[in-house]
Amino acid sequence: MGNHLPVAVRRRRLERLLTLADASAQAFRRRHLGRLMPVLWEERKRGLWQGLTPNYLRVYTRADDDLTNKLLPTRLLALQDEGLSGEPEPAAIPLT
């Protein structure tokens, strides 16, 4: 078992991989900016509704209405946390 890399080398490689994974995820989210996508709204936390697109992008919005379990066309507007902020289309008919 003497073929193991030193801990410092493994740690540096891990940091590079995590940085690359973060950049890749951000680029993926950025490619969806401006698109209109269906979002299944799940729950409201700390004043923000959270939902998912069909390709599992996390989307956040503010709304007074109860969006629980509603599938609504939503415009993806900006990067936010580990997801995107979005705005459900006005007068959208639920897709469900």
HELIX and SHEET records of a PDB file:
HELIX    1   1 VAL A    7  ARG A   30  1                                  24    
SHEET    1   A 6 LEU A  36  LYS A  45  0                                        
SHEET    2   A 6 LEU A  48  LEU A  52 -1                                        
SHEET    3   A 6 ARG A  58  THR A  61 -1                                        
SHEET    4   A 6 GLY A  83  PRO A  88  1                                        
SHEET    5   A 6 LEU A  71  GLN A  80 -1                                        
SHEET    6   A 6 LEU A  36  LYS A  45 -1                                        
END                                                                             
